[in-house]
Amino acid sequence: WALVVLLKLHENGVIRFNELYKTIPSISEKMLSTVLRSLVTDGLVGRKIYPSVPPKVEYYVSEFGETLIPHLEQLKQWGQENFETIMENRLKNKY
């Protein structure tokens, strides 16, 4: 999930948790929270908290995280280019 979250943050820029959650329909709130916490800890994602009630929190790809984006984009492109082959292999090689 970390790669998906990083790419979504990169696409959307600064974004709040619920807005990000809506862009990834198959992820649970708990998983998104866990992944974001891990990415923030690793320094790949930044987190800004605003002193309001309720607290407003925004997430964004950090400067360090931006150095990873070109590699993720290449991986995404490879996956798109080879999607049909991967799906054919899955059908042929079911256990």
Secondary structure, DSSP 4 states (H G I P E B T S, - for coil): -HHHHHHHHHHH-SEEHHHHHHH-TTS-HHHHHHHHHHHHHHTSEEEEEE--SSPEEEEEE-HHHHTTHHHHHHHHHHHHHTHHHHHHHHHHT--
